């Protein structure tokens, strides 16, 4: 335990979004001070942290200040430049490492890593040149063309059915490096969140079933109502293997597609806590953010326990503009939180963002219950009050 970073120290995080905010809350609850590096003076995490270093991710002075005030550093955003994490690691423990984040930042490298681990993923090919575009086989169509870098929440993705649509989509994406994935017959989507410590210990949360709308997570259900024991065990084993093969330290989410024939394939991974794991704050005995703190400080990891069946609803900025109102201050209305919070088992988390925009993640609502059906009925009532489509 001589290298454990104990409460009282300052923990740094690259990125000031809602994931950083919830990390800061968890660290502070455990007695740590926190430092956030983010260029936005009103970032959700920066507003609640002891220190805000208001610079870009690659600013040398900002990185030096973060390293100076922090005993250990993590990231809340997968697109923080890996080289910035490498620079910080010259003087401070950084988890996850830049080398692992670099794999997760590039879909081509990510797919190659899955294959190297023996983890099944959708048939795919890399498109970086006109020659590679021309060489795409018919067996990959229809497919989804995705930018290799900087894609999240459905951004940088276009569905294509024909070669002509593929060529037009690549042009629309500015002919940057892309991965074309074959579309597969999906039954449902799940994710596994694992935490891996410096001592190689790996723990995981119960598997989560996820419903996406327009490429953005809408609803997470735990326990999954459809998953089989075989699917769960395969997903857990593959997620553990992926983390260990990168010598990963920290919290990692791996998303899987479950196909109609019962097979599973890895979709993508995120080197940080994940939207689908927000329910862990209210429905588990330890949250993904507390495990993030434990990983980076060398504190012991514990196998999380789900103590309540739950549903997690993403609260997007659209809810502030009811009945399809156009964005604008005059049209904006605060959702009826009082009506929602009258419902038993509701847990509201708003992220402190200063402006609501359509498609922007403003918060989440977790609904816990004695049974999965009880939680579902309350979640459906909350969704109706808020104007969220049924599920």
Secondary structure, DSSP 8 states (H G I E B T S, - for coil): -TT---TTSEEEEE--SHHHHHHHHHHHHTT-EEEEE-S-TT-TTGGGSSEEE-S-TT-HHHHHHHHHH-SEEEES-TTS-HHHHHHHTTTSEESS-HHHHHHHTBHHHHHHHHHHTT--B--EEEE-SHHHHHT--GGG-SEEEEESBS--TTTTEEEESSHHHHHHHHHHTTT--EEEEE---EEEEEEEEEEE-TTS-EEE---EEEEEETTEEEEEEES-SS--HHHHHHHHHHHHHHHHHTT--EEEEEEEEEETTS-EEEEEEESS--GGGTTHHHHBSS-HHHHHHHHHHT-------B-SEEEEEEEEGGGGSGGG--SSTTT-----HHHHHTSTTEEEEE---SS--TT-EEEEEEEEESSHHHHHHHHHHHHHHHT----
